[in-house]
Amino acid sequence: MHQKCNYCGKADYEERKTPYLYSYKGNYLLVSDTPVEICLNCGMLYYEAKVLKEIERRFFAIQKEGGEAEQFIEIPMMNYA
């Protein structure tokens, strides 16, 4: 757990699980229930490096090594112009 928030300087955290969207070169992986620490004062999110590395590993397993995702979703897209 963090000693102090890098953004607001407070030391009040809570462990939660949240969706995390990984993106690389126009490809995406949505990972539900990703463990995170959240600052209760300002809402800043802190992910452990090992969690992010595992998400990256799974992404490349699906993209390059033929690994399978649990499900696929479609996301509507538009430009803000």
VOPAGU-2260 file (C-alpha; in pm, 1 decimal, decimal comma):
REM VOPAGU-2260
SITE   aa  ch    i         X         Y         Z
SITE  MET   A    0       0,0       0,0       0,0
SITE  HIS   A    1     115,3     350,5     -75,3
SITE  GLN   A    2     236,6     576,0     202,4
SITE  LYS   A    3      97,0     896,1      46,7
SITE  CYS   A    4     -91,5     976,4    -272,6
SITE  ASN   A    5     138,7    1122,1    -537,4
SITE  TYR   A    6    -136,8    1362,2    -644,1
SITE  CYS   A    7    -296,8    1499,7    -325,1
SITE  GLY   A    8     -54,8    1385,6     -52,9
SITE  LYS   A    9    -317,9    1208,7     161,3
SITE  ALA   A   10    -266,2     853,2     292,3
SITE  ASP   A   11    -622,5     715,1     285,0
SITE  TYR   A   12    -656,3     420,8      44,5
SITE  GLU   A   13    -905,2     147,0     -26,8
SITE  GLU   A   14    -852,4    -172,7    -223,4
SITE  ARG   A   15   -1111,6    -227,2    -495,0
SITE  LYS   A   16   -1163,5    -406,8    -824,2
SITE  THR   A   17   -1242,0    -211,0   -1138,5
SITE  PRO   A   18   -1250,0    -258,6   -1516,2
SITE  TYR   A   19    -918,5    -178,3   -1687,8
SITE  LEU   A   20    -887,7    -100,7   -2059,6
SITE  TYR   A   21    -550,8    -198,7   -2207,1
SITE  SER   A   22    -470,3     -56,6   -2550,7
SITE  TYR   A   23    -183,0    -110,9   -2790,6
SITE  LYS   A   24    -164,9       3,4   -3153,4
SITE  GLY   A   25    -541,3      27,2   -3197,2
SITE  ASN   A   26    -618,5    -305,0   -3027,8
SITE  TYR   A   27    -788,7    -329,5   -2690,5
SITE  LEU   A   28    -842,3    -569,8   -2402,9
SITE  LEU   A   29   -1102,9    -493,6   -2137,5
SITE  VAL   A   30   -1014,3    -667,2   -1810,5
SITE  SER   A   31   -1289,8    -680,3   -1550,2
SITE  ASP   A   32   -1226,7    -702,9   -1175,5
SITE  THR   A   33    -872,1    -564,1   -1193,3
SITE  PRO   A   34    -727,9    -506,5    -843,0
SITE  VAL   A   35    -649,3    -142,3    -768,6
SITE  GLU   A   36    -581,7      87,7    -475,1
SITE  ILE   A   37    -779,4     409,9    -485,7
SITE  CYS   A   38    -708,2     729,7    -292,3
SITE  LEU   A   39   -1022,1     807,0     -94,2
SITE  ASN   A   40    -945,2    1179,8    -101,0
SITE  CYS   A   41    -892,5    1247,7    -473,6
SITE  GLY   A   42    -975,4     920,4    -652,4
SITE  MET   A   43    -628,1     856,6    -794,8
SITE  LEU   A   44    -585,1     490,9    -900,0
SITE  TYR   A   45    -274,5     284,1    -827,5
SITE  TYR   A   46    -216,6     -49,3   -1001,8
SITE  GLU   A   47      63,2    -285,1    -897,3
SITE  ALA   A   48     325,9    -338,4   -1167,3
SITE  LYS   A   49     274,9    -717,0   -1154,0
SITE  VAL   A   50     -97,3    -670,1   -1228,8
SITE  LEU   A   51     -26,1    -450,8   -1531,8
SITE  LYS   A   52     241,8    -692,2   -1658,2
SITE  GLU   A   53      -5,3    -982,4   -1636,8
SITE  ILE   A   54    -265,3    -784,3   -1831,9
SITE  GLU   A   55      -2,2    -707,9   -2096,8
SITE  ARG   A   56      98,4   -1076,3   -2113,0
SITE  ARG   A   57    -262,1   -1184,9   -2160,8
SITE  PHE   A   58    -318,8    -918,8   -2428,2
SITE  PHE   A   59     -26,0   -1042,3   -2637,6
SITE  ALA   A   60    -127,2   -1404,8   -2584,5
SITE  ILE   A   61    -465,3   -1323,6   -2737,9
SITE  GLN   A   62    -326,1   -1101,7   -3016,6
SITE  LYS   A   63     -22,9   -1299,4   -3130,8
SITE  GLU   A   64     -24,2   -1645,5   -2983,3
SITE  GLY   A   65    -382,1   -1748,0   -3055,2
SITE  GLY   A   66    -494,3   -1729,5   -2692,5
SITE  GLU   A   67    -865,3   -1697,9   -2635,6
SITE  ALA   A   68   -1059,5   -1421,8   -2466,9
SITE  GLU   A   69   -1355,5   -1505,5   -2243,5
SITE  GLN   A   70   -1582,7   -1296,0   -2464,9
SITE  PHE   A   71   -1577,1   -1031,8   -2736,7
SITE  ILE   A   72   -1773,6    -705,2   -2738,4
SITE  GLU   A   73   -1834,0    -437,7   -3001,6
SITE  ILE   A   74   -1768,5     -74,8   -2915,8
SITE  PRO   A   75   -1929,7     209,7   -3111,8
SITE  MET   A   76   -1681,7     474,7   -3226,1
SITE  MET   A   77   -1708,4     832,9   -3347,2
SITE  ASN   A   78   -1485,5    1138,3   -3386,2
SITE  TYR   A   79   -1544,6    1444,7   -3175,7
SITE  ALA   A   80   -1523,9    1701,7   -3451,4
